């Protein structure tokens, strides 16, 4: 808004100065025309004051004619030199090369100021155009960056989808042992089994495999990691989707190498064996391994080779 008002003021000032310059030029032209007209009138008056010598010679003697001629010369000289009405100092100053004309100087100064204002307006307009062009280029650059980002995300998504293995674990497929060891507590969901640390009987939906702390734990089947968690009883754990509704859960882990959403192949190392939790202190170092289908526990030994 301020910029618009400033431009309006500049335009008004420019119009005022233009009118002043035009007025000054008109006055100078009028005065110049007046001086020329007065100079022509002066020439006519000088011709009127010249005496016809031939008429004087015919009417009077030659001596008187000479006297009158002398007086005529004096009259002519007096008329030419003493007629102050024909003297136009403004006209002489205007056409003189040595005398400065204040009006012309002022007009030139006003012209310079008007030219300077026009230069400022052109400079301001040029700056605005450059700024607009810069904004357009910036917007264009942002649009290109966004387009490239979208294309990159689409390519990444397509690549990720292409790299995702098909999870096709079925009822006829088997598992490999996550760690080699004896069974400390067997799977039992039809009757309770005894837990030495807890000194009680309870159902067991998994198998407890004997192991040594630091042993490597491998994936029993190819799958996708759906959860990395911590449980007070089995410690750090990992759950994997195998396909066909099957899921495998590993517990008593340390230094887990997989993350949620990652895919692993059968036999890939996923973690190390951790020290047992207090719920398994009597049983000793072990690996907790559970298999479910559609959320229901299954005996892993039926699938393990």
N, C-alpha and C positions, 0 to 999 in steps of 0.2 A: 504493500500500500504506500509506504514512504517512497519507494522507488518510483511509483507511478506519479505521486505528487511532485517529486523532484523533476521528473521529465516534463510535466505540464508547466512548471515554473520556468524551466529552461526554454521550452517552446515559446512561452509568453514573452520572456526577455528577448529571445531572438526576433520575434515579430516586432517588438518595440524598437529594437535597434535597427531593424530593416527599414521601418517607417522613418526613423530619424535620418538614416543615411539617404533615403529617397527624397525627403524634404530638403536636406542640405544640397543635394545635387540639383533639385528643382530651383532653389533660390539662386544657386550659383549660375545656372543656365539663364534665369531671368535677368540677373544683373549683367551677365555678359551680353545678352541681347540688347539690354538698355544702353550699355556703353557703346556698342556698335552703332546703334541708332543715333545716339548723341554725336558720335564722331562724324557720321554722314551729314547730320544737320549743321555741324560746325563747318564742314567743307562748303555747304550751300551758303551759309552766312558770310564766309570769307569772299565768295564770288559776288555777293550783293553789295559789299562795301567797296569794290573796285570802281573807280570813276572812269567814264567813257572819255578818253583824251581827245578823240576826234571831234566830238561835239563841242568841247571847250575851244579847240583851235578854230572852229568855224565861227564862233560867236565873239571871241575876244582876240586881242593881239597876241603875238608870239611870246612877248615878255611876260604878259599876264598868264599866258598858257603855261610858261615854264614855272612861274610862281605857283600857279594852281597845281601844276604837276608835282612840284616839290611838296606842297601841302598834302596833295593826294598820297604821295609816298609816305609822308608822316602819318596820315590817317590810316593807311593800310598797315604800317608797322604797328601803330597803336592798337588797331583793332585786333591784329593777330596775337599780340603779346599781352594785351590787357583784358581780354575777354575771359573772365574767371568762370563764366557759366559753362564753357566748353571743357573745363578741367575736371576730370573724373579720377580722383586719386585711387578709388577702389578698383576701377578698371585697370589703371596702370599697375597697381600692386598685384592684381590677379594675373596679369599677363607678363609680369616681370619675372625673370629667372633668379634674381638676387633676393627678392623679398619673400618671406615665408607667409603662406596663407593659413591663418589659424583654422578656418573652417575645413580646408583640405586636410590639414594634419589631424584634426579631430575625426574627420570621415575615415581617414586611413587607419587611425587607431581603432575606431569602431569596427571597421572591416576586419582588422586583425583579431579583435575579440570575438567577432561572429565566427571567423574561420576557426579560432581555437575551440569555441564551443562545439562547432560541427565535428572537429577532430575528436573531442571528448566523447560526443555522442556516438561517433563511429567506433571509438575504442571500447566504450561501454557495451555497445551492441555486439562487437566482435568477441568480447569476453563472455557475454551471455551465450552466444552461439557456441563458443568453445566449451563452456560449462555444460550446455545442453548436449553437445556432442559427446563430452566425456561421460555424462550420465547415461546416454544411450549406449555407449560402448561398454560402460560398467554393467548396465542391465543386460546387454547382449552377452557379456562374459559370464554373468551369473547364470543366465539361461543355459548357456553351453555347458557350464560346470554341472548344473542340475541334471541336464540331459545325459552327460557322461556318467554321473553318479547313478542315475536310474539304469542306464545300460549296463554299468558295472555290476549293480545289484542283481539285475536280471541274469547276467552271465554267471555270477557267483551262485545264484539260486539254482540255475540250470546245471552248473557243474556239480554243486552239492547233491542235487537230486540224482544226477547221473552216477555219482560215486557211491550212493547209498546201496548197500547190498540188499538183496531180497532175503527176508527172514522167513524161512520155510521149514522150520523144525516141525516134524510130524510125530505121530505115535510110533512109527517104525524106526525113528532115528535114535542114536545112542549118544552118550556123553563120555568125555574123558575125565580122568580124575584131576581135580584142581591141585591136589598135592598128594603124594604117596605116603600112606600111613595106616595104622590100625584104627578100627572104629572104637572110640571110647564110650560113646553113648549112641545106641542104635535108634533108627526111626521107629516111632510107635504112636499110632493114633487110635488104635483099637483098644489098647490098655495102657496103663501108666507104667513108667520105668523109673528106676531109682537114680537120683542125682546126688553124688557123694558130697559135694560142697554144700548144697542146700539141705542135705540129709532128709530128702522127701521124695515121694513118688509123684510123677506128673507126666502128662503127655508130651511127646517130643515130635514136632513136625519136621525135623531135620536130622542130619547125621553129624556127629562130632568126630572129626578126623584128627588123629594124633599127628603132631608136627613139631618142628624145631623153630625157635624164634629166629627170624631172618630168612627162612626158606621162601623161595619164590612161589607165588600162587598164579596159576594160569587159568584162562577162560575154559570152562567145560564145553562150550559150544560158541559158535558165532552168534553175536547179538548186539543189541543197542543198549547203552547204559541209560537207564531211566531214572536212577536215583543214587546219590552218594550221601550217606547219612551216618549218624552216630546213635547207638543204642546203649543204654546202661548195662545190659546183660551181655550182648555180643560185641560191644565196642564199635569200632568203625566198620561200616558195611557198604556193599555195592549191590544194587539190584539191576539185572539185565533182562530185556525182552528178547526171547529166542525165536518167536514166531509161532503161529498155530495156537496161540493162547498160553504158551509155556513161558515161565519166568524162573530165573535162577537167582538166589541170594547168597552172598558170601559174607561171612563175619569174622571177627578177630583179625582185622587187617591193619597194616602199617604201610606208610609210604605208598599211598594209592597213586597209580600212574594214569588212571582214566578219569574222565569228567562226564557230567550229564550231557547226553546227546551224541556222544562219540560212539563209533562202531568198532568192534573188535572181532578178530577171527578166532576160531577155535585154537587153543594152545598159546595165544598171546599172553604175555605177562601182564597182570593187572595190579599186583601189589605184593607186599611181603607179609610174612606171618608176624603178628604182634604178640607181646606178652599177654597172657590170659587176664581177663577181667576177674574181679573178686567173686563173681558167680561161678567161675570155673577154676578156682585156685587149686582145688584138690585134684581135679581131672588133669590139670597141667596145660601146657601150651598146645593149642589146637586150632583147627579151622572149622567154622560153622558153615554148613552147606545145606541149602533147602531148595526144593524144586516144587513148583506149583503149576497147575493148569486151570485157567479161568478162575484163579484165586483159591483153588482147593489144593491142599498139600498132597504130594505124591512121594512115594518111597524112592529116593535117588538111586538106591542100589539096583532098582529094576532097570535103570537106564545106563548105569555106569558099566563100562567094559571090564 
